[in-house]
Amino acid sequence: MVAHSKNDEIIPYEEGREIFEAAPEPKQFLEMQGGHNDGFITSGTSYVKGLKAFINKSL
């Protein structure tokens, strides 16, 4: 799973997409909100739901 925000001020969003495209299956891209260090907080429930869904799918 690659979780990335278009507002990331450290790692460009395009790099996150490139990493995702290069990753093998199973994979999931989770677009977040917020900056590099607070994206998971800013995204809140959608981040938690996306992470849980990926983990459950991968078990």
C-alpha positions in Angstrom: 0.0 0.0 0.0 1.2 3.5 -0.9 -0.4 6.3 1.0 0.4 9.7 -0.3 -0.9 13.3 -0.4 -0.8 15.8 -3.2 0.1 18.3 -0.4 3.2 16.5 0.7 5.9 19.2 0.9 8.8 16.8 1.1 8.1 14.0 -1.4 6.4 15.0 -4.7 3.1 13.3 -5.3 4.3 12.0 -8.7 7.0 10.0 -6.9 4.4 8.3 -4.8 2.5 7.4 -7.9 5.7 6.1 -9.6 6.4 3.9 -6.5 2.9 2.5 -6.7 3.1 1.8 -10.4 6.4 -0.1 -9.9 5.0 -2.2 -6.9 3.8 -5.7 -7.5 0.3 -6.9 -6.7 -1.5 -6.9 -4.3 -1.3 -3.1 -4.1 -3.5 -0.2 -3.3 -3.0 3.6 -3.6 -4.5 5.6 -0.9 -4.7 9.3 -1.6 -4.5 11.3 1.6 -4.9 15.0 2.6 -2.4 17.1 4.5 1.3 17.4 4.6 4.2 14.9 4.8 4.0 14.5 8.6 0.4 15.0 9.3 -1.4 13.4 6.4 -2.6 10.4 8.4 -4.1 12.8 11.0 -5.6 15.2 8.5 -7.1 12.2 6.5 -8.4 10.7 9.7 -11.1 8.1 9.2 -10.4 7.6 5.5 -6.8 6.8 6.2 -7.8 4.2 8.9 -10.5 2.7 6.7 -8.1 2.4 3.7 -5.4 0.8 5.8 -7.8 -1.7 7.4 -9.2 -2.6 4.0 -5.8 -3.3 2.6 -4.7 -5.4 5.6 -7.9 -7.4 5.5 -7.6 -8.0 1.8 -4.0 -9.1 2.1 -4.6 -11.7 4.9 
